[in-house]
Amino acid sequence: MKIILTSFLLISSLCSSAQTFRVSGNVLSTSLYQPFAPIGGYSLAYERMLDPGHSRNVAQFSYKLNAILISDKRKSEIYRVNDQPFYDMDAFTYSGYSFVPEIKYYFTWDAPMGVYINIFGSYLDYLESYTDEKVGSNSDYDKKVSKLGRGIGAGIQFILFKSFCLDVVGGYHLQDVSTKIKRLNQTEFEVLPDESTDKIYINLNFGINF
């Protein structure tokens, strides 16, 4: 009887421990910030726990892939009449894509919910086209921009209601920028000097945990 009772308590303890570390291993999300970014667009991200089971070794790690479709327009002033400005709403157009793979480490066993740190890489490629409607203007151009980046950050992901979640993240992003430009009446792109840029970023993602 003692052996049976001991075995039952041991099995119950193991089941309880396993259940404590069981996690929902997937999050599908989109950025609420991206449509309003300086170069706007639409994003879709997929996050998965590296071990969505009971392992204590890697259950806090996840990988995430962000894909961004760049599609945006910006206005430019054409002329003024009695100090009233008139704009070409499609003067600047942007089209392209971006990929951001990242690794996240959660400080809680409720992952992928909780406080985390992340490291990531990024690749951005887009075309900026400018059309000047001013009479006699020769400032039209097409510009190809490629950015290869890396960075670190920290954030918190939490359940809003049911399976819907919110991810608030910020950090440091460093990028190497390559640019080519083709001005009006040119037939080939001119390579501009490479440069590096860095910034502090913040993002807000809304997703579904499943």
GIZISUL-V989777 format. One record per residue. SS is DSSP state (hx for helix, st for strand, lp for the rest). Layout:
SS
SS
This chain:
lp
hx
hx
hx
hx
hx
hx
hx
hx
hx
hx
hx
hx
hx
hx
hx
hx
hx
hx
hx
lp
lp
lp
lp
lp
st
st
st
st
st
st
lp
lp
hx
hx
hx
lp
lp
lp
lp
st
st
st
st
st
st
st
st
st
lp
lp
lp
lp
lp
lp
lp
lp
lp
lp
lp
st
st
st
st
st
st
st
st
st
st
st
st
st
st
st
st
st
st
st
st
st
lp
lp
st
st
st
st
st
st
st
st
st
st
st
st
st
st
st
st
st
st
st
st
st
st
st
lp
lp
lp
lp
lp
lp
lp
st
st
st
st
st
st
st
st
st
st
st
st
st
st
st
st
st
lp
lp
lp
lp
lp
lp
lp
lp
lp
lp
st
st
st
st
st
st
st
st
st
st
st
st
st
st
st
st
st
st
st
st
st
lp
lp
st
st
st
st
st
st
st
st
st
st
st
st
st
st
st
st
st
st
st
st
lp
lp
lp
lp
lp
lp
st
st
st
st
st
st
st
st
st
st
st
st
st
st
st
st
st
st
st
st
lp
